[in-house]
Amino acid sequence: MVAYLFPGQGSQKIGMGAELFDDFKELTGIADEILGYSIRTLCLEDPDERLNLTQFTQPALYVVNALSYYRLLAEGKPRPDYVAGHSLGEYNALLAAEAFDFATGLQLVKKRGELMEQARGGGMAAVGGLEEKEVRDLLTVNGFESIAVANLNSPSQIVISGLREDVERAKPVFDEAKARMYTVLQVSGAFHSPYMAAAQQEFAAYVGGFAVHAPKTPVIANVTARPYRSDLVVDTLVSQISSTVRWSESIRYLMGRQEEEFLQLGPGHVLTSLVRNIRRNAEPLIVADNEEEPLPPRVTAQATAAIPGYAAAPAPAAPATPQPAAARPTPPASQAPAPAATRAPAPVAQPAAAGRAAILATDLGSVSFKRDYGLRYACLTGGMYRGIASPQLVVAVGRAGMLGFLGTAGQRPDQVEADIRYLKQHLTGGEAYGLNIVHDPGHPEREDALVDLYLRHDIRTLEASAFITMTPALVRYRLTGLRRDPAGHVVPRGRIIAKVSRPEVAKAFLSPAPARIVEQLLTQGRITAEEAALARELPVADDLCLEADSGGHTDQGVALALMPAMRRLRDDVAAQHGYRQRVRLGAAGGIGTPDAAAACFLMGADFVTTGSINQCTVEAGTSEQVKDLLQDINIQDTGYAPAGDMFEYGARIQVLKRGVLFPARANKLYELYKRYDSLDQIDPGTAEQLQTRYFKRSFDAVYAEVRAHHPQREIDKAEQDPKHKMALVFKWYFAHATRQALSGADEGRVDFQVQCGPALGAFNQWVKGTDWEDWRRRHVADINLRVLDEAAALMDRRLSAVGTA
């Protein structure tokens, strides 16, 4: 038996339905006619940034969900035994059960979205780690009767709904109660609460004009967690707008009906994750066939008079589009404000001192650096690992005249190759781009395979990260293709920008390639004799990016100390080797605001590299759940943990700590690794905690996965060395925590590993009160250009002030 599930609002994403619209042109045309706009353009391009607005989100999801279902049927898949949908998705469940046709359902959804969009002033928050009774008791005891329980998504994931000010005011209560998470959602209304009564009544009148039939397949209703009654279809559907979505109970009901397979249709996988969580943490709900089905609740406008705060403000006015804080510069009078939907921190216009041209963003940084890399701006975006620095992000940055690095660490070679092809297809006008290579001391063959791939595709710019010594693979990339130009100068085929924070590592990159590695490569036939000879005349890296305390691998360096010390080291090594061209120095780490960027350029940085702020943008290749967590952090909400890829070396990374337990758990694992020589030595209580709470599986189960994904030499070593086996088991947790974060697995949220530095917290405070407060409006090119524009204006004001003091 199989149940088909349809997701609701929150699962939308640009690109959804791309494989469907051409196959269902007639239905797509019907949708366009009903909606008055192109559903294909909205879903695939979203040119006006409307996809996340309720009145557009709901029709878009309905159409994509419906076409996904029709595609399944066209492929010969069986019709389901049961159907269910989460909130908006319930309309697709009713469509699949033939309660109405495609056009009728879309008209109902269109009206529903419009009415819900109009219900302004409300708010919602996701609460994690508490059960329903605990949530309700906390609301009652603390006087928050105005807040309703909106969604019961899983035994420990609940959404509450009410006036936005009340929802925000309740946060400290849940924080004190040790809720694993309390995240205020970016919605405009108090959906699925009595505050939607007015919208519900208007919708009820509208539904009366359509033919709605009894479902031919059992549809599990959100409001009752039981199948729709044939005599109450319209009543049940209407009451859903203001009633609790009982999703957890609905799945438990299906489990009790012996459902063996749950299949989510439509975009994303949130329902799949919820079902997995429910099956793991809740028992099936056994209901006798003759048990009377509950009636849907009825909420009327009159009934809301008893709700605290509602009678005084039955329909709070829509808040004005937030403006930048008064302390921020405002646009010049001649500049028209941006549309409300795209307004961000206001740009700066400041007159230059008499006789001097104003400083512009294009003036910042080294002229030679911009010339050599073909850039308009001296700004780079770092290669965040596992594709978080996605090809879409790199393309957006390149088209804006900056240089973005693709995040290749942890990616399979075939995925990296596919991403390279994407970059080549979308950057056809000579725009700059580069790829990342991260030192992998435990798996040198991975570095080697990556370099093979880069050379095969003629990749001309690399960002080298986390290297503590020169490796044959990196040196081979540097030396392959070395030649002399007509003037007799040594010219490399590819450039390397090395991220460094330690003098000894910087010196290695500033020096020629180690003679022993050059000789080794020559003996192996991997470089030519000419390339080996020319290697003595240039450093391994063309440029250094000095990485202060930052997200990911960090030595917690201080920019004010790094820049002058590294400049002196650079000059000394250059004088020793007599290099023709100066190695330029850039700055990274902590750059999240114009002030920080300006400070770097004032210290003499030839370029800047941003990182953490780019992870919380539309183009970043991580989950929406991670972005939701990141957009609310402040500068104190990150901490330090061991680096999974360099676990045994004691290397550290900076990660998100707010709302997750990963840093505490990762540090505990490292302490245990230092204290014990094998898993067997760990005391039984601690071992039980690791297996049940950290890993959620036994050591043996973890090791079985390790065996399947590690080279045989690693397994052979583990069989001989119990401490190495313990390291591999513990390192599994780091990889697992990263996968959970990237996929947005709800049941693994507490273990999300999210590499991030305080720069994002500073950025969040800078954009607070503007449209950029919501990550869904943050585009990577826009935010970096605005940082540069305002940094230039800030420097211009400082220089003007000096000239007139």
C-alpha positions, -999 to +999 in steps of 0.1 A: +000+000+000+012+035-008+003+070+002+011+100-019+020+132-001+020+168-014+040+196+002+028+231+011+041+266+013+078+267+021+088+241-004+089+265-033+121+272-051+132+288-083+135+261-110+107+239-098+087+223-126+114+227-152+109+191-164+071+193-164+058+224-182+067+212-217+052+178-212+019+193-200+015+224-222-023+223-222-025+224-184+002+251-183-019+272-207-050+267-185-029+279-155-017+310-173-052+319-183-066+315-148-037+333-131-031+361-157+006+355-158+031+328-170+034+301-144+064+288-162+082+322-159+073+326-123+086+291-113+117+290-135+129+326-135+109+346-109+120+379-126+099+401-103+108+381-071+072+371-064+076+334-059+079+338-021+048+360-018+018+339-006-006+349-034+020+336-059+035+308-039+003+289-035-007+287-071+028+279-082+031+250-058-004+237-067+005+236-104+039+219-099+025+194-074-003+186-098+020+182-128+043+160-107+013+137-100+002+136-136+038+127-146+038+098-122+006+085-137+019+089-172+049+068-163+025+040-154+028+043-116-003+030-097-029+053-081-024+057-044-043+039-016-044+072+004-034+108-003-025+137+021-011+172+017+004+196+041-017+228+043-018+240+006-008+205-005-042+192+007-057+208-024-034+186-045-045+156-024-081+164-032-073+168-069-056+134-069-088+120-053-109+136-080-128+159-057-124+186-083-106+191-116-073+209-122-089+243-131-113+243-102-085+235-077-063+263-091-091+289-088-097+279-052-059+281-045-056+314-062-084+329-040-069+313-009-035+328-015-049+362-021-070+362+011-041+349+032-017+375+017-041+402+029-041+389+065-012+411+076+003+418+111+006+382+122+036+360+127+046+324+132+075+306+148+089+271+145+096+254+179+119+224+180+126+199+208+094+202+227+062+182+226+027+196+219+017+196+256+049+213+267+043+240+241+006+246+250+015+246+287+042+272+282+018+294+262-009+292+289+013+296+320+031+326+305-001+344+294+002+339+257-034+328+251-034+348+219-009+324+203-023+292+187-006+260+178-007+261+140+013+230+128+020+197+145+046+186+120+063+159+141+065+148+177+091+175+184+085+201+156+057+225+162+047+258+146+029+285+166+009+314+152-004+347+165+002+385+164+038+390+153+047+411+184+034+383+207+053+356+187+085+376+190+079+383+227+074+346+235+109+337+223+127+341+257+101+318+273+110+290+249+147+297+251+145+294+289+125+261+285+155+247+266+137+245+233+161+232+207+150+258+183+127+289+183+128+305+148+104+333+139+093+326+103+093+350+075+055+351+069+031+380+069+001+364+086-009+342+115-018+313+093-037+283+107-049+303+137-082+320+147-068+352+133-076+338+098-113+337+106-122+367+084-103+352+055-119+318+061-154+333+060-148+351+027-133+319+013-163+299+024-186+321+004-163+318-027-161+280-025-199+279-027-197+287-064-178+256-073-186+219-076-166+199-050-173+161-049-167+134-024-131+120-028-127+087-047-095+080-028-093+085+010-078+120+017-064+125+052-076+159+064-052+183+081-078+194+106-090+160+118-061+136+109-088+113+095-102+107+060-125+134+046-162+126+053-181+126+020-208+149+035-184+175+049-159+180+022-164+217+018-167+223+055-135+205+062-116+223+034-128+257+045-120+251+082-084+243+073-075+279+069-078+287+106-072+253+121-042+234+133-024+212+107-023+178+124+004+164+102+021+141+127-012+125+137-022+122+100+010+101+093+005+081+125-031+073+113-017+061+080+009+040+098-019+024+118-036+016+084-005-004+076+008+020+050+042+007+039+053+034+015+051+072+016+060+091-015+063+128-016+055+145-049+064+180-059+095+201-050+118+194-020+118+166+005+105+182+037+076+157+040+099+128+035+120+141+063+090+146+086+077+111+079+111+096+087+111+116+120+075+106+129+081+069+121+112+070+143+097+088+173+060+079+173+038+048+174+011+040+148-023+053+156-047+024+157-083+035+149-112+010+147-131+010+115-164+018+133-149+048+152-168+079+146-148+104+125-143+138+142-160+168+128-139+197+115-137+227+138-158+257+131-143+291+137-164+322+130-156+359+131-178+362+162-158+335+180-126+355+176-139+382+199-128+362+229-092+359+217-069+382+237-057+410+215-078+401+185-109+422+193-087+453+196-069+446+164-088+422+142-068+430+111-035+446+119-024+469+091+004+458+068+036+472+082+054+498+060+083+485+040+112+487+064+136+515+058+173+516+066+181+528+101+185+565+106+222+562+113+227+548+078+234+571+048+204+578+026+202+580-012+207+614-028+176+633-037+181+627-074+180+589-069+146+573-069+141+547-042+142+510-051+108+492-053+097+480-018+102+444-028+139+448-035+149+476-011+182+470+007+206+491+027+207+525+010+237+533-011+259+562-002+266+594-021+291+618-007+307+647-023+345+646-027+367+673-014+373+701-038+397+693-066+395+655-060+375+629-077+352+608-055+364+573-045+344+546-062+341+509-057+361+503-089+390+523-074+395+500-045+423+475-045+452+468-067+450+479-104+474+451-114+454+425-095+422+435-113+440+436-146+456+402-143+423+385-133+401+405-156+380+421-129+361+453-124+362+450-087+389+438-063+365+414-046+365+376-044+340+352-030+355+321-013+350+285-024+326+273+004+329+235+006+305+209-008+291+231-034+278+258-010+297+281-033+275+268-061+280+273-099+250+296-098+268+317-072+300+318-091+282+328-123+264+357-106+296+370-091+315+367-124+288+385-143+291+414-118+328+419-125+341+400-094+358+366-090+340+337-074+355+303-065+335+271-069+333+251-037+347+217-047+358+203-013+339+171-005+323+169-040+326+139-063+348+144-094+318+139-117+299+166-098+328+190-101+331+183-138+294+189-143+298+222-124+327+232-146+307+226-177+279+248-162+304+276-156+317+274-192+282+274-206+271+304-186+302+326-186+309+330-222+320+366-223+354+363-207+341+367-171+364+355-144+359+324-123+380+300-103+379+267-085+388+258-050+412+231-039+414+222-002+443+203+014+433+167+021+462+152+040+445+118+045+436+114+008+464+128-014+449+109-043+418+131-042+440+162-047+457+145-075+424+136-093+411+171-089+443+186-104+439+161-133+404+174-138+414+211-136+442+207-161+420+187-185+395+216-185+421+243-186+411+259-153+433+290-150+427+302-114+427+282-082+420+291-046+442+269-024+428+265+011+439+248+044+473+238+031+499+233+058+526+222+034+532+220-004+519+189-020+528+172-053+493+178-067+494+215-061+529+219-074+520+199-105+492+223-112+515+253-107+543+240-130+523+224-158+525+247-188+552+271-175+569+289-204+589+320-212+573+348-230+591+368-258+606+391-232+621+361-214+598+362-184+584+330-169+547+328-175+525+303-157+495+286-173+474+288-142+473+312-112+471+302-075+456+325-048+466+308-015+446+315+017+471+316+046+472+327+082+505+314+094+539+328+084+555+294+078+527+285+054+529+319+037+566+315+033+561+281+016+537+297-009+560+327-014+590+304-022+596+284-054+582+249-054+602+225-031+631+210-051+623+174-038+587+176-051+599+191-084+624+162-088+598+137-079+573+150-105+600+151-131+611+115-124+575+103-126+572+121-160+544+143-147+562+176-157+588+183-183+625+192-178+618+227-190+589+231-165+612+218-137+639+243-146+616+273-148+601+263-114+630+281-096+620+315-110+586+320-095+567+314-062+541+287-058+514+313-054+507+344-075+488+361-046+481+355-009+448+360+008+455+366+045+427+349+064+419+363+098+394+347+121+367+333+098+341+306+091+355+272+084+392+264+089+407+292+110+438+300+131+418+328+147+443+353+133+439+391+137+438+411+105+456+441+121+485+418+129+484+396+098+487+424+072+519+442+083+537+409+093+529+392+060+538+423+040+573+423+056+576+385+050+565+389+014+591+417+007+619+397+024+612+365+004+609+385-029+642+402-023+658+368-016+646+353-049+646+383-071+610+379-084+600+401-112+564+405-101+551+414-066+529+389-049+498+408-039+481+405-005+444+403+000+423+401+032+396+377+043+378+368+075+353+391+093+343+410+062+306+415+064+300+452+064+313+482+045+333+493+075+352+460+076+360+462+038+371+498+041+394+489+070+411+461+049+417+485+019+430+512+043+455+487+056+467+482+021+449+451+010+451+445-028+417+427-027+392+414-003+375+379-001+341+375+015+328+342+028+302+338+055+278+364+041+275+346+008+263+314+025+230+331+034+220+342-002+196+328-028+224+314-049+242+295-021+240+257-024+228+249+011+194+241+025+167+267+033+167+254+068+204+265+072+197+299+057+168+304+080+191+297+110+218+320+096+198+350+088+190+356+124+224+352+140+245+379+157+282+382+160+283+361+192+265+331+177+294+312+163+320+290+181+348+266+175+349+229+168+374+203+155+378+201+117+365+168+105+389+165+076+419+172+099+405+157+131+436+139+142+457+170+137+436+191+161+428+217+135+398+238+142+369+254+123+344+281+132+308+270+130+273+281+139+265+274+175+231+291+179+202+266+177+225+236+172+245+212+193+272+204+168+301+224+183+295+210+218+292+174+205+322+177+181+344+190+209+333+162+231+343+136+205+378+152+202+382+152+239+373+115+240+397+108+211+426+124+230+417+106+262+411+070+250+429+046+226+399+027+214+361+027+214+361-002+239+378+020+266+350+045+266+328+041+297+295+025+290+274+056+299+293+078+275+293+051+248+255+048+251+251+086+249+272+087+217+253+060+200+218+070+210+220+108+210+250+117+187+250+090+161+215+076+165+230+042+156+255+018+170+293+021+166+291-011+145+266+005+122+287+036+118+318+015+111+299-004+085+292+028+067+329+039+071+341+006+055+318+013+025+332+048+018+369+047+027+399+033+008+409-002+017+442+011+031+423+032+057+402+001+067+433-021+069+450+005+092+418+007+114+418-031+118+454-029+131+450+003+151+420+007+174+426+044+179+425+049+141+392+030+140+379+053+167+390+083+147+372+071+116+340+064+136+341+098+152+349+116+118+317+099+104+297+123+126+313+153+110+304+142+075+269+131+087+264+165+103+273+183+071+250+161+050+222+168+074+227+206+071+230+206+033+199+185+028+179+204+055+170+172+073+145+183+100+152+154+122+190+162+122+187+199+127+203+198+162+234+183+146+238+207+116+274+215+109+274+250+094+308+266+089+303+303+096+321+333+111+309+364+129+310+385+097+275+372+089+262+384+123+276+418+116+260+418+081+226+408+096+228+438+120+237+461+091+207+450+071+182+448+100+150+466+091+155+464+054+143+439+028+177+421+031+168+410+065+151+381+047+178+359+030+153+352+001+160+387-011+198+385-007+216+379-040+253+374-038+263+399-064+241+426-050+253+423-014+290+423-023+287+453-046+268+472-020+295+464+006+321+478-019+301+508-028+295+519+008+331+510+017+343+534-010+319+561+001+330+557+037+367+560+027+358+591+007+341+607+037+371+600+059+395+614+034+373+645+029+371+650+067+409+648+069+412+674+042+389+699+059+398+693+096 
